[in-house]
Amino acid sequence: MLGGNVFGKNFVLVSFGESHGKCIGAVVDGCPAGLELSEEDVQRELDRRRPGGGGISTSRVEMDKVEILSGVFDGYTTGAPICMIVWNTDVDSSVYYEIKDKPRPGHADYTARVRYGGFNDFRGGGRFSGRVTVSLVMGGAVAKKVLEEVLGVRVEAYTIKIGGVSAPEVSDEGIAERYGNPVRCPDPDAAARMVKVIEKARSQGDSVGGVVECRVTGLPPGVGNPIFNSLEGDLSKALFSIPAVKAVEFGSGVKAADMWGSSHNDPFRLEDGKVVTESNNAGGILGGISTGMPIKCRVTFKPTPSISKPQKTVDLSRMEEVFIRVKGRHDPCIVPRAVPVVEAVVSMVLVDHAITLGLIPPVLRR
């Protein structure tokens, strides 16, 4: 019986480890042999996931230094499973023992306890912590490199909304510089206002959520399947594997409900001998299959549930209603750190589909 820790069909990720356990790890199976891959390639993506500093992120400081244990020889993937780990080094579990019988509102403490009969590792949320996204980023780093080197596909995510502050229409230049500010927003003015909102929430013992947008360019038409294995469906399922995701939409998304068909449809035309569309309300996918236009999706994250304001809960050891004030080190907004995670997850789904269609061979030639 699988427990929900395996992703993919051809490009497979096995995720393991807990927030306060010894390590977080990833095993990637199905990566083609002959891909030039180093620990630096994976480290670059992990560094993007680390806290942005200042008053907008957690005080937990993990170096997240990756070690590749197998699957790479003389700088190239061998076709064997790639095992990668990151050691947890800055762990303080004391506060979690104090509240182990008092589930934190908004967290999976209660549902995990019921599901696993109390045997689950509750420290820092265990397998239900945002810490486990380290494994997604490690697997995504491999997938991202396959996409870029074999198909010329680029996957770029960025913050477009935090706590009610939205970025205007983003530019290519802004996207290229998105990691130059702590919130990973392509618009510097909006980024500054987002930082202020996060700082205000933290000062009040609260938190805020937001939206990450992801753009995929270079993917050819014809990738995906209809009905149950649609590209949208698989992307959505994978994106919902990221803790705190509450909504996923493509193209015009929920705005489609307010549009007429004549304005929502994307007219086809020819451009340099290729079929393209004049608009992209479909978000680059029709019938579960890529159109060749940029895939664009938006991922909504809820506010961080760990806040210092008093909240109602139940003491499960005494079955009494009580109040809880969550201690520990938590991000007042997880959106900035989720940007590379979204990129990673989208990349893995695209590689999985591309391998299915034979667009990525089992052995890459020098």
For each residue, the residues with C-beta under 8 A, 3 or more apart:
1:
2: 5 6
3:
4:
5: 2 14 15 16 127
6: 2 12 13 14 15
7: 12 13 14 15 139 238 241 348
8: 11 12 13 30 348 349 352
9: 12 352 356
10: 30 352 355 356
11: 8 28 29 30 31 143 146 348 351 352 355
12: 6 7 8 9 28 29 30
13: 6 7 8 26 27 28 135 136 139 348
14: 5 6 7 26 27 29
15: 5 6 7 25 26 132 135 136 139
16: 5 24 25 26 27 135
17: 21 22 23 24 25 85 88 132 134 135
18: 21 24 121 123 124 126 127 129 131 132
19: 88 121 123 124 125 126 127 129 131 132
20: 88 91 93 96 121 123 124 126
21: 17 18 24 88 121 123 126
22: 17 87 88
23: 17 85 86 87 88
24: 16 17 18 21 85 86 88 131 132 134 135
25: 15 16 17 83 84 85 86 135 138
26: 13 14 15 16 83 84 85 134 135 136 138 139
27: 13 14 16 81 82 83 84
28: 11 12 13 31 71 81 82 84 138 139 142
29: 11 12 14 81 82
30: 8 10 11 12 352 355
31: 11 28 35 71 77 79 82 142 146
32: 35 77 79 146 150 355 360 361 362 363 364
33: 76 77 78 79 362 363 364
34: 76 77 363 364 365 366
35: 31 32 76 77 142 145 146 149 364
36: 75 76 145 149
37: 41 42 68 72 75 76 77 82 142 145
38: 41 42 72 75
39: 42 43 66 67 68
40: 43 44
41: 37 38 44 45 141 142 145
42: 37 38 39 45 46 66 68 84 138 141 142
43: 39 40 46 47 65 66
44: 40 41 47 48 141
45: 41 42 48 49 137 138 140 141 144 340 343 344
46: 42 43 49 50 64 66 86 134 137 138 141
47: 43 44 50 64
48: 44 45 137 179 339 340
49: 45 46 64 133 134 137 337 340 341
50: 46 47 62 64 337
51: 57 58 60 61 331 337
52: 56 57 182 183 184 336 337
53: 56 57 182
54: 57 182 195 199
55: 198 199 202
56: 52 53 182 183 195 198 199 202 331 332 333 336
57: 51 52 53 54 182 331 332 336 337
58: 51 329 330 331
59: 329
60: 51 90 329
61: 51 90
62: 50 86 88 89 90
63: 89
64: 46 47 49 50 86 134
65: 43 86 87
66: 39 42 43 46 84 85 86 138
67: 39 84 85 86 87
68: 37 39 42 71 72 82 83 84
69: 83 84 85
70: 80 81 82 83
71: 28 31 68 77 78 79 80 81 82 83
72: 37 38 68 75 76 77 78 82
73: 76 78
74:
75: 36 37 38 72
76: 33 34 35 36 37 72 73
77: 31 32 33 34 35 37 71 72 82 142
78: 33 71 72 73
79: 31 32 33 71 362 363
80: 70 71
81: 27 28 29 70 71
82: 27 28 29 31 37 68 70 71 72 77 142
83: 25 26 27 68 69 70 71
84: 25 26 27 28 42 66 67 68 69 138
85: 17 23 24 25 26 66 67 69
86: 23 24 25 46 62 64 65 66 67 134 138
87: 22 23 65 67
88: 17 19 20 21 22 23 24 62 91 131
89: 62 63
90: 60 61 62
91: 20 88 123 124
92: 95 328 329
93: 20 96 97 123 124
94: 97 98
95: 92 98 99 327 328
96: 20 93 99 100 122 123 124 328
97: 93 94 100 123
98: 94 95 327
99: 95 96 102 104 324 326
100: 96 97 122
101: 315 316 317 318
102: 99 313 314 315 316 322 324
103: 107 109 110 113 313 314 316
104: 99 107 109 305 306 311 313 324 326
105: 305 311 312 313 324
106: 302 305 306
107: 103 104 110 125 128 305 306
108: 111 112 125 128
109: 103 104 112 113 122 125 128
110: 103 107 113 114 316
111: 108 114 115
112: 108 109 115 116 120 122 126 127 128
113: 103 109 110 116 117 118 120 122 316
114: 110 111 117
115: 111 112 120
116: 112 113 119 120
117: 113 114
118: 113
119: 116
120: 112 113 115 116 126 127
121: 18 19 20 21 126 127
122: 96 100 109 112 113 125 126
123: 18 19 20 21 91 93 96 97 126
124: 18 19 20 91 93 96 129 131 328
125: 19 107 108 109 122 128 129 130 131
126: 18 19 20 21 112 120 121 122 123 129
127: 5 18 19 112 120 121 132
128: 107 108 109 112 125 132 243
129: 18 19 124 125 126 132 243
130: 125 133 243 244 331 334 337
131: 18 19 24 88 124 125 134
132: 15 17 18 19 24 127 128 129 135 136 243
133: 49 130 136 137 242 243 337 338 341
134: 17 24 26 46 49 64 86 131 137 138
135: 13 15 16 17 24 25 26 132 138 139
136: 13 15 26 132 133 139 140 241 242 341 344 345 348
137: 45 46 48 49 133 134 140 141 340 341 344
138: 25 26 28 42 45 46 66 84 86 134 135 141 142
139: 7 13 15 26 28 135 136 142 143 344 348
140: 45 136 137 143 144 340 341 343 344 345 346 347 348
141: 41 42 44 45 46 137 138 144 145 344
142: 28 31 35 37 41 42 77 82 138 139 145 146
143: 11 139 140 146 147 344 347 348 350 351
144: 45 140 141 147 148 155 343 344 347
145: 35 36 37 41 141 142 148 149
146: 11 31 32 35 142 143 149 150 151 351 360
147: 143 144 150 151 153 154 155 347 350 351 354
148: 144 145 151 152 153 154
149: 35 36 145 146 364
150: 32 146 147 354 359 360 364
151: 146 147 148 218 219 220 354 359 360
152: 148 218
153: 147 148 216 217 218 219 350
154: 147 148 216 217 218
155: 144 147 214 215 216 343 346 347 350
156: 175 178 214 215 216 217 343
157: 184 212 213 214 215 339 340 342 343 346
158: 170 174 175 178 184 185 186 212 213 214 339
159: 162 167 178 183 184 185 191 194 210 211 212 213 335 336 339
160: 166 167 170 185 186 210 211 212 213 298
161: 164 165 166 167 210 211
162: 159 165 183 185 194 197 198 208 209 210 211 333 335
163: 194 197 198 201 208 209 210 333
164: 161 197 208
165: 161 162 190 193 194 197
166: 160 161 190
167: 159 160 161 170 185 186 187 190 191
168: 187 190
169:
170: 158 160 167 174 175 186 187 213
171: 174 175 186
172: 175 176
173: 176 177
174: 158 170 171 177 178 186 187 188
175: 156 158 170 171 172 178 186 215
176: 172 173
177: 173 174 180 186
178: 156 158 159 174 175 181 184 185 186 339
179: 48 184
180: 177
181: 178 184 185 188 191 192 195
182: 52 53 54 56 57 191 195 336
183: 52 56 159 162 191 194 195 198 333 335 336
184: 52 157 158 159 178 179 181 336 339
185: 158 159 160 162 167 178 181 188 190 191 194
186: 158 160 167 170 171 174 175 177 178
187: 167 168 170 174 190 191
188: 174 181 185 191 192
189: 192 193
190: 165 166 167 168 185 187 193 194
191: 159 167 181 182 183 185 187 188 194 195
192: 181 188 189 195 196
193: 165 189 190 196 197
194: 159 162 163 165 183 185 190 191 197 198 210
195: 54 56 181 182 183 191 192 198 199
196: 192 193 199 200
197: 162 163 164 165 193 194 200 201 208
198: 55 56 162 163 183 194 195 201 202 208 332 333
199: 54 55 56 195 196 202 203 332
200: 196 197 203 204
201: 163 197 198 204 206 207 208 303 332 333
202: 55 56 198 199 205 206 207 332
203: 199 200
204: 200 201 309
205: 202 307 308 309
206: 201 202 303 307 309 332
207: 201 202 303 304 305 306 307 330 331 332 333
208: 162 163 164 197 198 201 303 332 333
209: 162 163 244 246 300 301 302 303 304 333 335
210: 159 160 161 162 163 194 300 301 333 335
211: 159 160 161 162 298 299 300 301 335
212: 157 158 159 160 298 299 301 335 338 339 342
213: 157 158 159 160 170 296 297 298 299
214: 155 156 157 158 295 296 297 298 299 342 343 346
215: 155 156 157 175 294 295 296
216: 153 154 155 156 219 284 294 295 296 346 350
217: 153 154 156 294
218: 151 152 153 154
219: 151 153 216 223 284 290 292 295 350
220: 151 223 290 292 359
221: 275 289 290 291 292
222: 289 290 357
223: 219 220 231 289 290 350 353 354 357 359
224: 229 230 231 232 285 287 288 289 290 353
225: 228 229 230 231 288 289 353
226: 229 230 287 288 289
227: 230 288
228: 225 233
229: 224 225 226 233 234 288
230: 224 225 226 227 233 234 285 287 288 289
231: 223 224 225 234 235 285 288 289 290 295 349 353
232: 224 235 236 250 285 288
233: 228 229 230 236 237 288
234: 229 230 231 237 238 349 352 353
235: 231 232 238 239 248 250 297 345 346 349
236: 232 233 239 240 248
237: 233 234 240 241
238: 7 234 235 241 345 346 348 349
239: 235 236 242 245 248 297 299 342 345 346
240: 236 237 245 248
241: 7 136 237 238 245 345
242: 133 136 239 245 299 338 341 342 345
243: 128 129 130 132 133
244: 130 209 301 302 304 305 334 338
245: 239 240 241 242 248 299 300 301 302
246: 209 300 301 302
247: 299 300
248: 235 236 239 240 245 297 298 299 300
249: 253 254 297 298
250: 232 235 253 282 283 284 285 295 296 297 298
251: 256 280 281 282 283 284 285 296
252: 255 256 259 264 281 283
253: 249 250 256 283 298
254: 249 257
255: 252 258 259
256: 251 252 253 259 264 281
257: 254
258: 255
259: 252 255 256 263 264 281
260: 263 264
261: 264 265
262: 265
263: 259 260
264: 252 256 259 260 261 281
265: 261 262 281
266: 277 278 279 280 281 282 293
267: 277 278 279
268: 275 276 277 278
269: 275 276 277 278
270: 273 274 275 276
271: 274 276
272:
273: 270
274: 270 271 292
275: 221 268 269 270 292
276: 268 269 270 271 292 293
277: 266 267 268 269 280 282 291 293
278: 266 267 268 269
279: 266 267
280: 251 266 277 283 284 293 294 296
281: 251 252 256 259 264 265 266
282: 250 251 266 277 285 286 291 293
283: 250 251 252 253 280 295 296 297
284: 216 219 250 251 280 290 291 292 293 294 295 296
285: 224 230 231 232 250 251 282 288 289 290 291 295
286: 282 289 291
287: 224 226 230
288: 224 225 226 227 229 230 231 232 233 285
289: 221 222 223 224 225 226 230 231 285 286
290: 219 220 221 222 223 224 231 284 285 295
291: 221 277 282 284 285 286
292: 219 220 221 274 275 276 284
293: 266 276 277 280 282 284
294: 215 216 217 280 284
295: 214 215 216 219 231 250 283 284 285 290
296: 213 214 215 216 250 251 280 283 284
297: 213 214 235 239 248 249 250 283 346
298: 160 211 212 213 214 248 249 250 253
299: 211 212 213 214 239 242 245 247 248 338 342
300: 209 210 211 245 246 247 248
301: 209 210 211 212 244 245 246 334 335 338
302: 106 209 244 245 246 305
303: 201 206 207 208 209 307 333
304: 207 209 244 307 330 331 332 333 334
305: 104 105 106 107 207 244 302
306: 104 106 107 207 326 328 330
307: 205 206 207 303 304 311 326 330
308: 205 325 326 327
309: 204 205 206 325
310: 323 324 325
311: 104 105 307 323 324 325 326
312: 105 321 322 323 324
313: 102 103 104 105 321 322 323 324
314: 102 103 319 320 321 322
315: 101 102 318 319 320 321 322
316: 101 102 103 110 113 319
317: 101
318: 101 315
319: 314 315 316
320: 314 315
321: 312 313 314 315
322: 102 312 313 314 315
323: 310 311 312 313
324: 99 102 104 105 310 311 312 313
325: 308 309 310 311
326: 99 104 306 307 308 311 330
327: 95 98 308
328: 92 95 96 124 306
329: 58 59 60 92
330: 58 207 304 306 307 326
331: 51 56 57 58 130 207 304 334 337
332: 56 57 198 199 201 202 206 207 208 304
333: 56 162 163 183 198 201 207 208 209 210 303 304 336
334: 130 244 301 304 331 337 338
335: 159 162 183 209 210 211 212 301 338 339
336: 52 56 57 159 182 183 184 333 339
337: 49 50 51 52 57 130 133 331 334 340 341
338: 133 212 242 244 299 301 334 335 341 342
339: 48 157 158 159 178 184 212 335 336 342 343
340: 45 48 49 137 140 157 337 343 344
341: 49 133 136 137 140 242 337 338 344 345
342: 157 212 214 239 242 299 338 339 345 346
343: 45 140 144 155 156 157 214 339 340 346 347
344: 45 136 137 139 140 141 143 144 340 341 347 348
345: 136 140 235 238 239 241 242 341 342 348 349
346: 140 155 157 214 216 235 238 239 297 342 343 349 350
347: 140 143 144 147 155 343 344 350 351
348: 7 8 11 13 136 139 140 143 238 344 345 351 352
349: 8 231 234 235 238 345 346 352 353
350: 143 147 153 155 216 219 223 346 347 353 354
351: 11 143 146 147 347 348 354 355 360
352: 8 9 10 11 30 234 348 349 355 356
353: 223 224 225 231 234 349 350 356 357
354: 147 150 151 223 350 351 357 359 360
355: 10 11 30 32 351 352 358 359 360
356: 9 10 352 353
357: 222 223 353 354
358: 355 361
359: 150 151 220 223 354 355
360: 32 146 150 151 351 354 355
361: 32 358 364
362: 32 33 79
363: 32 33 34 79
364: 32 33 34 35 149 150 361
365: 34
366: 34
